[in-house]
Amino acid sequence: MAAEEGKVDPMKQFQVEPLFGSESWEIAGFNIAFTNSALWMAITVVLIWGFVFVGMKRELVPGRWQMAVESFTGFIDDMLEANIGKEGRKYVPYVFSLFMFILFANLLGLVPVGIIPSVHAYTFTSHFTVTGVLAAISFSIVLIVGFWKHGIKFFTLFVPHGTPVVMIPAIFVIELFSFLIRPFSLALRLFVAMMAGHVLLKVLSSFVIDGMNGGIGTSLLVATPSFVLMIAISALEILVAGIQAYVFALLTSLYINDAEHLH
């Protein structure tokens, strides 16, 4: 019975479940029930707002919170200036919000709140629908900026300078396909990275539980090494959480640069 209870479904952590039931939560045939995913999105937004609000005191001698907020803001500002130039300043609010939202979401999913009964951290960036929406917003900004600033000339982005006339049709199709695939690759990269790490942690946790249920010998041979590996992978996941947020923001800035300068 103990071994049966120790079984862990590594995919259960990704299930989207309504928190207050799904009945009477429909508008025009669409269910709008408040889910666990929506809850953790709200928690993420509140924490980011609180983090920024506390750090906006503008004290002459900045405290730790103010220095942290200014460091993150300066980091994004430097990244945009390096990749876009002076024009990148106007995108700081969006890219900063995007970076912080993904970073906090990734880190919150690693908080060990599972030790509290009926409380489980939820990593909503492990869902392609969420990362897809974030990528679609960034891609929409690229399209709006590109056509607003350059008009029909925006299509020259798909024909590199110096391309032989005879190769223009083929190069145009290839470059256009490469451009259109960007939001999918942007969303898929974050989704896969976060999902894979959490699945691995769940699998290792099942080894720990089953090993402990199997007796002292099995616990020493299976549970202990698995637990140590879980700690190491959790530390690695913290690094991955930051890297994925940075990569998403960086690629967004590079795509906006294409819209600004048609490179």
Residue pairs with C-beta under 8 A, 6 or more apart in sequence:
2 213
3 210
3 213
3 214
6 206
6 209
6 210
6 212
6 213
7 206
7 209
7 210
8 202
8 203
8 205
8 206
8 209
9 202
10 198
10 199
10 202
10 203
10 206
11 199
13 120
13 122
13 123
13 198
13 202
14 126
14 127
14 195
14 198
16 35
16 36
16 37
16 127
17 35
17 36
18 25
18 31
18 33
18 34
18 35
19 33
19 34
19 35
19 36
19 39
20 33
20 34
21 33
22 31
22 33
25 31
25 32
25 33
25 34
26 32
36 120
36 122
37 122
37 124
37 127
37 130
39 122
40 105
40 108
40 109
40 121
40 122
40 123
40 124
41 105
41 124
41 130
43 108
44 101
44 104
44 105
44 108
45 101
47 104
47 108
48 97
48 100
48 101
48 104
51 65
51 68
51 69
51 100
51 104
52 69
52 100
54 65
54 69
55 65
55 66
55 67
55 68
55 69
55 70
56 66
56 69
57 63
57 65
57 66
58 66
59 66
62 70
72 96
72 99
72 100
73 92
73 96
76 92
76 95
76 96
76 99
76 249
77 88
77 89
77 92
79 95
79 249
79 250
79 253
80 88
80 89
80 91
80 92
80 95
80 253
81 88
81 89
83 250
83 253
83 254
83 257
84 91
84 253
84 256
84 257
84 260
84 261
85 257
85 260
85 261
87 260
88 253
88 256
88 257
88 260
91 141
91 253
91 256
94 141
95 249
95 252
95 253
98 134
98 138
98 248
98 249
98 252
99 245
99 246
99 248
99 249
100 245
101 134
102 125
102 134
102 190
102 244
102 245
102 248
102 249
103 241
103 242
103 245
105 123
105 124
105 125
106 123
106 125
106 194
106 240
106 241
106 242
106 244
106 245
107 238
107 241
108 121
108 123
109 121
109 122
109 123
109 124
109 125
109 126
109 194
109 198
109 241
110 121
110 123
110 234
110 237
110 238
110 241
111 121
112 121
113 119
113 120
113 121
114 120
114 121
123 194
123 198
124 130
125 131
125 190
125 191
125 194
125 244
126 191
126 194
126 195
126 198
127 191
128 187
128 188
128 191
130 191
131 186
131 187
131 188
131 190
131 191
132 183
132 184
132 187
132 191
134 187
134 190
134 248
135 182
135 183
135 184
135 186
135 187
136 183
136 187
138 183
138 186
138 252
138 255
138 256
139 182
139 183
139 186
139 255
141 256
141 259
142 255
142 256
142 258
142 259
143 259
145 256
145 259
145 260
146 154
146 157
146 258
146 259
146 262
147 154
149 259
149 260
150 156
150 262
153 262
154 259
154 262
155 172
156 262
157 175
157 179
157 258
157 259
157 262
157 263
158 171
158 172
158 175
158 176
158 179
159 168
159 171
159 172
159 175
160 171
160 175
163 171
182 251
182 255
186 248
186 251
186 252
189 244
189 247
189 248
190 244
190 247
190 248
193 240
193 244
194 240
194 241
194 244
197 233
197 236
197 237
197 240
198 237
200 233
201 230
201 233
201 234
201 237
204 226
204 227
204 229
204 230
204 233
205 226
205 230
207 222
207 223
207 226
208 222
208 223
208 226
208 227
208 230
209 223
210 218
210 222
210 223
211 218
211 219
211 221
211 222
211 223
211 224
211 226
212 218
212 219
212 223
214 222
214 223
257 263
